Amino acid sequence: MKTTMNVNTVVDQGKFKSFHVNIILWCLFIVLFDGYDLAINGVVLPLLMQEWGMSAVQAGMLASTALAGMMFGAMGFGMLADRIGRKKVILICVSLFSFFTFLGGFSSNPTEFAVLRFIAGLGIGGVLPNLVALTSEYAPQRLRSTLVTTMFSGYAVGGIMAALCGKWFTADFGWQIMFFIAGIPLLFIPLFWKFLPESLTFLVKANKQDQARYFLKKVDPDAQVSPDTQLVLSSNDQTQSASVKALFTENRAIGTFLFWIAFFMCLLMLYALGSWLPKLMMAAGYSLGSSLMFLMALNIGAVIGTISGGVLADRFNFKSVLIGMLIVGVLSLVGLGFNSPQPVIYLLVSLAGASSIGCSILLYSFVAQYYPVAVRSTGIGWASAIGRTGAIVGPILIGYLLGLELPHKWNFIAVAIPGVIGAIAIFFIRKAQTDEEVAALENVNKATVKTQRSYS
């Protein structure tokens, strides 16, 4: 006799196992190089401006080419993964961004550099939503935010690695060495193929029951899964379309738009800092070497903010944690505009990293929990893609401000303003109610009114 088992329920109620550690570590490794790729801009832009004779505005536009690619990659690969599986898309994206970032080290002019960075950006933007979705999909519900943000802390670790490599190697080997290092993930493609699991949702929807049973037993070895067990998804996930239209159904339209605003503002702030912090600190009177150490402080703060933010989000209200982090970030950035002792500056930079990068990463976890599993990659992908437009604007905006040679405090205030707007957008996000929930609530209200009338 065939029995059915809801995989969402098993995963949600599961215990943390070595299988989860495997997923977290491999995804963290991939994210590490994504963070490294972001921080490359902050390291090499001052050197490229000098070598190719570019203005700050031109350098900002050059930094934004990869970010433009990330926007299209997030949109396209997010939807593709909901159709062909997350694992295949992750491998495609890693191959793209590793290979074309590596080729960027051979660029001889800004045009070649821009084209290669755009193609690399397709992979970078496409891999992030799928890593978040895959980790979130296998994580027990009580630890979901903690595990997603722990995995994503590799983003900031990659930034630390970029700052250290820039300080140690660029003087002897030139800016090119930074791009050659980015090709390392290509060597690990066979290991990703072997050790990364496929999406359970995809396997069940594609009716690949044997593979789905295998991974479900990995999640919960005690689950009573036999060869005759029919695995199913929660009803909403089983029938939900993976199209963009699904992001605006089931009363999710307002939430979707607010997430897009929040992503736009947070990524504008993040990429403005990630691309220009060394140059901003040089404008404030620090040397390039000292400025690279500020970039490292930014990412050390990001590691702490990302992990602690995930833990807090699992214990307290998600929105309150995000808004609180953004307020700390805004105050820190405003504080950087004033002359302070160097230890205070390092502290403020670390707090700015903890809030800006930590909040941006935590937003991925928030949006992953907002959408049903079946449209999760699409939802994360489009929110990330809209956010990438902010990421494109950020480096160009700061490049323009640097070109105006305003007092350096105005540069930091400009970076802080998007944090205020992002906090407001997050404040108004409400949990989406399905059509069934709305109808049930209306029936309850009608029954209440009817009862009150009968008493009156």
N, C-alpha and C positions, 0 to 999 in steps of 0.2 A: 504493500500500500504506500503510495507516494505521500510524503509530507512536504509542507512548505515552510520556509524560514525567511524572515525579513532581515536582510543583511544590514540595513541601517540600524536596526535595534541591537543586533549583535555587536556592531562596531561601537555604537554609542555607549553601551554598557560594559565594554571590554576592559581588561586590565592592561597596564603598560607592560609590554613584552620586548624581548630582544629584536623581534621583527620591526617594532616601531623605531628602535634605535638605529637599525639598518637604514630605514627610510630617511630618518632625520639626518644621519651623517652623510649619506650620498647627496641628498638635496642640499645640505649645508655646503658641501664641497663645490657644487655647481654655483650656488648663490655667492660664494666667496669670490669667484672669478667675475661674477657680474658686478659686485661691489668694487673689485679691483679695477674693472673697466671704467666705472664711473669716476673713480679717483684719479685715473690716468690723466684726465683733462686738467685737473688742478695742478698736477706735476709738470706736464709738458707744455701747457699753454704759454707760460712765460718764456720757455725756450724756443717754441715755434715762432712767437712774435719777434724774437730777436733774430732767428735764423732766416725767416721768410719776410721780414720787414712788414709785419701786419699791425694794424691798429687794434685797439681793444675791441671795437665793434666787430671788425672782421674776424678776430679770434673767437669772439662769442658766437658768431654765426657758424664758424667752423665746428665749435664744440656742439652746436645744436644739430648737426647733420646726423650723428648717431642717434640723438634723441628723436628726430623725425622718423628714422627707421624703426625705433622702438615703439612709436605710436602705431604704425601700420602693422608691425609684428604682433603687438598685443591684441589688436582687433582681429587679425586674420588667424593667427595660430590658436587664440582662445576658442574661437568657434570650431576650427578644424579638429581640435582635441576632443570636443564633445561628439565628434562624428567618427574619428578613426582611432581614438584612444590617446591618453595623456603620454604614455611611455614613448610612443613613436614620435610624437611632436617634440617632446623634451630632447630626444636624441638628434632630431633634425636641427633644432634650435642651437644646441650646444655645438654641433658641427659648424653651423653658420657663423656664430659669433666668435668661436675660437680661431677658425681658419682665416676669416677676413680681418680680425683684429691683428693676428700675426702678420698678414700681408701689409697692414698699415705701417709696419716698421720699415718697409721698403719705399714708402712714398717719397717723391722728390719735389712735389709742389702741392699747394693747397687743394687743387682740383682732384688729383689722385687720392689724396688723403680723405677728402669729403665723400667721394664715391665709396671707398672701402669702408669708411665709418658708417655710412648709411646702411650698407648691406649687413655689416656686423650688427647694427642696431636692430634689424629685423629679428635676428636670433635672440638678442638680449631681451627685447620687449616680449617676445613670444614665450620664452622659457619661464618668466616670473609667475604669470597667472597659473600655469600648469603645475609648478612646484608647490605653490600655495594650495591649489585645489587637491593635489595628490596627498599632501601631508594632512590637510584638513579632513579628507575623506576617510583616512585610515585611523585618525586620532580618536581616542575615547573622548566623549563629550566633556567630561569634567576637566580634561587636560588640554582641550583643543587649542585654546589661545596660547597657552604656555608653549606647546610643542611647535606651533606654527611660528611664533616669534623667536623661539630658540633656533629653529632652522634658519630663519631669516637673519639672525645675528651674524651669520657668515657674510652678509652684505657689508656690515661695518668692519668685520675682520679683514675683508678684502681691501677696504679703504686704508686700514692700518698697514697692510702689506705693501700697498702702492706707495704710501708715504715713506716707508722704510727703504723700499727698493729705489725710489727716487733719490733719497739722501745718500744711499750707498753706491749706486751704480751709474747714475746719469753723468756724473763728472768725468768718469773714465770711459764709458761706453756710449755716451750720447743718449738722446731721448728715445732712440730706436729700441734700446734694450727693453723698455717698458712694454712694448708691443710684442716682442718676441716671447717674453714670459707668459703673455696672455694665451699663447698657443698650447700650453701644457694640457688643458682638458682634452684635446684631441687624442692624447695617448690613453685616456681612460674610457673612451667610447665603448670598447668591448666589455669593460667592467660594469658600466651603466646598464648595458643591455642585459647582463647576467643578473645583477642584483636589484635593480629597480623593479617593483611590481607594477602591473597594469592596473588601471582604475577598476575598482569593483563595480561601480555603476555602469561603466562601459561594457564590462564582461557580461553582466546580467542582462542589460538591454540588448546586447548582440547575441544573447542566448548561448554564450560560451560557458555552459554550466560547470564543466569539469575544471576549467581554470579558475572560475569563481569559487568553487568549493575548496580548491587547493589554497587559495589566498585567505579564504575565510577561516580555515583551520589554522593558518599562521597567526591570524588576529586573535582567535580564541581556540586553543587546542582542546578545550573541554566541550566545545560545541558539538551537539549530536548531529553531525553532518554525515550522511551516508550517500552512496552513489545514486540512490533514488530521491534524495532530498531536492526539492525544487526551490531554488533561491529566487526571491522576489525583492522588489524595492518598495518603499513607502508609496502609497497610491499616488501622491502628488509628483513624486520623482519618476514613477514608472511611466506616466502619461505626459509629463511636461516636455514641451518642445525646446530644442536648444537654439532657437532663432533669437535674434535681437528683439523681436516683437514680444517674446515672453518676459523680457525685463520690464515691460510696461503693462502686463496683465496682472490679475490677482491683486489689484490695488497697490502695485509696486512703483507706479510712475513717479510720484513725488520723491520717494526714497531714492530711486535711481538717479534723478536729476540732482538731488542734494549730495549723493555720493560723488557724482561727477564734479560738482563744485569743490567739494572737500579734497578730492584727489588732485584737481587742477592746482589749488592753492598750496597744498602741502608739497607737491612735487616741484612747483615753482620755487618754493623756499629751499627745498632740499638740493636741487640741482644748481641753483644760484650759488649756494654755499659750497657744494662739492666741486664745482668747476672753477670758482673764483676766490675761495678763501685765501690761498697763498698770496694771490695778487692784491686782495683787499688788505691783508696784513702788511704787505710791502708798501702799499699806499699810505698805511698808517705809520710807516717808519721802520719796519722790521726787515731783516735780511731774508734772502730766499731760503737759506738753511733753517732759520727760526720759523719761517712761515710754513715750511713743510712739517715741522714739529706741531704747529697748530692744527694742521690737517690730521695728524695722527691723534691729537687730543680730541678733535671733533669725532673721530671714529671710535676711540675708546669710550667716550661718552655715549656714543650710539649703541655699542654692545651692551652697556649697562642699562640704558634706557629701553632697549628693545626687549631684553629678557625680563627686566623688572616690570615693564609695562604689560607684558603677556601674563605674568603671574597675577598682577593686580586686576587685570581684565577678567580673569577666571574667578576672582573672589568678589569683585565689586562690580558696579555698573560700568559697562563698556564705554558708554558715552562720557561719563564723568571723568574716567581715566584719560581719554583722548583730549577732552577739553582742557583738563588740568595740565597735561603735557604741553599743549599749544600755548597756554598762558605763560608757563615757565619759559618756553622758547622765545616768545615775543619779548619778555622782560630781559632775557639774557642777551638777545640781539641788540636791543636798545642800549643795554649796559656796555656792550662792546664799542659803542660810538664815543665813549668818554675815556679819557686817559686814566688808567688805573695801574697799580703795581702788576708786574708780569704774572705772579701766581694767581691773582684775581682774574686776569685775562684768560689764563689757561682754564680756570674753573668755569668762566662764562662760556668759553668755546665748547667745553665738554658738555655743559648743560644745553647749549644750542644743538649739539649733535644728538644728545639723548632725546631731546624733544622733537626736532625736525625729522631726523632719520627714524627714530623710534616710533613716532606718530605715523609717519608714512607707511612703515612696515605693519604697524598694528591695524591700520586701516584695511589692509589686505585681509587680515583675519576677520575683521568686523564685517566686511562685505561678503566674505565666504560664508559667514553664518546667517547673513540676511537672505541669501538666495537659496532655493532648493538645490539639491545635489545635481540634478539633471542639467541645470542651466548655470552651475557655479562657475565653470571656466569662462562661459560667455559673459556672465556678469562681471567677474573679476577682470577679464580681458578688456571689456569696453570701458570700465571705470579706469583701468590702468591706461588705456589708450587716450582717453580724454585728459587724464592727468599728464600724459606725455606732452600735450600741447603746452601745459604749464612748464614742463621741464624744458621745452624748446624756448619758451619766452624768457625763462629765468636767466640763462647765460647771456642772451642778447641784451636784456634789460640792464644787467650789471655792467656789461661791456660798454653800453651807452653811457651809464652814469659815471663810470671811470673815465670815459673820454671827456666828460664835462669838467672833470677835476674839481668836483664839489668837496666841501669839508667831509672827511671820511665818515662822520657820524650819520650823514644822510644816506650813505650807501647801506648801512646796517638797518636804519629805520625802514628803508624801501624793502629790504628782505623780510622785515618783521610784519609789515602790513598784511600780506597774504595769510599769515598765521591767524590774525584776528578774523578775517573773512571765513577761513576754514573752520574755526571754532563755532562761529554762528551757524554755518551750514550743518555741522554735526549735531548741534543742539536741537535742530528741528527735525532730525531723522526719527521716524517712528516705525515700529515693527509692522510689516505689511500683514494685513489680514486677507485670507483667501476669500473667494466669493462665498464658499460654504459658511465660513465663520461670520461674515457680514450678514448673510441671510439668517443664521441662527440668532445673532444679536438682535436683528430687527424683529424676529418672532418673539424673543424674550421681552423686548420693549413693548410690542403690541399687547402681549399677554399681561404685562404690568399695568398698562393703561386701562385695559379691559377690566382688570381686577379692581383698580382704583375707582372706576366708574360704577362698578357694581356695589361698592361700599358707600359711594356718595349717592 
